[in-house]
Amino acid sequence: MPVVNFHLLAGHSTVEQEQRLLVEASRLYSEVLASPIERVRAFITPHAAGQFAAAGALCSANGLHAPFFEFIVLDGRSLEDRQRLHQGFTDLLVEVLGVHRELVRGRCQRVAPEDWSIGGAPASVLRAEEVAARARAAAGEGAA
């Protein structure tokens, strides 16, 4: 299930930097969610400077590289895990691409297991025990 997409300004990173970002983001996702790395997907969507605006101006005019990332997790993942991913993906963009931390934005999208499919079958069926265990853990945390 873990999917992350980095929206980057085209031409502001090397192929090597982009490959490192994808590999390290995959490892981070796998580690934080204790998920097999085989389940992780990481993408880069490049945007032309004339089709990317930051700080109220086109990046072709202001030269700002202000990455945006989106990641998806199944409902039931803890707030701590989601915050670790926000921090980790931001840290990777700063470290690997040299962007300014204050320009990075990110979004976590939580998806109900019945609304996510794996090979055409709902995750709620395929990952029923995992989802139930996370729900039990979340209920236990809320009761404390």
Secondary structure, 3 states (H helix, E strand, C coil): CCEEEEEEECCCCCHHHHHHHHHHHHHHHHHHHCCCHHHCEEEEEEECHHHCEECCEEHHHHCCCCCEEEEEEECCCCHHHHHHHHHHHHHHHHHHHCCCHHHCEEEEEEECHHHCEECCEEHHHHCHHHHHHHHHHHHHHHHC
